[in-house]
Amino acid sequence: MSKFKLKLYEDIKVKDDYVITIKYSADKHFFDAVDMKISISLEIEKSDEKKEYIAEIIDPFGNSRKKFYCLKTFFIELEKYLNSFFGISEIIKYRKAYRAISEKKIDKNILDLLVYSAKLAPSCANKQPWNFRVISEEGLLEKVKEALPGGNYWAKKSPAIIAVYTKKEDDCVLSDNRNYFLFDTGLAVGNLLAQATQFGLIAHPIAGFDPIRVKETLGIENEFILITLIVLGHYGDISNLSDKHQKSEHDIRKRKV
């Protein structure tokens, strides 16, 4: 694997080889009781620069991943950080399509950041084929919700919905029907869902809606495919859900082996 650099700004003696133990026994979302051991080595670099911190870990791309400020706790923090280094990100672990949505408004700046995070996704030749329309104005939002079927009753409490649409011509069209516009837009949506989880929000993409009606409501041209609506919200009262959905709020997410 590529080496991570431990840059020292104090005269500290640090070993460069570590064995990391990743424990998944408590992680009911993914694994049975499994311990993984991974050997890694750090590139140690000493610097005469003066910083407000005593050391930092820099990834192979030059990004500072972790700063250490206290010599007294340095070795404990270093071991702790390294042992969490190859664990599954908590944002990925705890993202879930929750339904117990509150009607509490979402700050416009947060909505803007969600869209910005989506637009940082990779795409074929950087074509960025995605379009995100944030619907939070009360009148327009209610019209969009009228296009939802009964099974998505829970989404009608959402204070904001993001319409995601794209078209084939806006992305790479490759051999063997590899039309990337849907794939790339999906990558962008994945970014948005992860960022919403970081903010402590529900972001639940749905397929159950009348796409023609929503496109007409939003003035989206027919040449576009409205792939999904992302239902957003703060977490609310679970008692507003059906018995079936109340159970699924706390069920373990099963994944194929």
Secondary structure, 3 states (H helix, E strand, C coil): CCCEEEEECCCCCCCCEEEEEEECCCCCCCCCCCEEEEEEEEEEEECCCCCCCCEEEECCCCCEEEEECCCCCHHHHHHHHHHHCCCCCHHHHHCCCCCCECCCCCCHHHHHHHHHHHHCCCCHHHCCCCEEEEECCHHHHHHHHCCCCHHHHHHHHCCEEEEEEECHHHCCECCCCCECHHHHHHHHHHHHHHHHHHCCCEEEEECCCCHHHHHHHHCCCCCCEEEEEEEEECECCHHHCCHHHHHHHHCCCCCCC
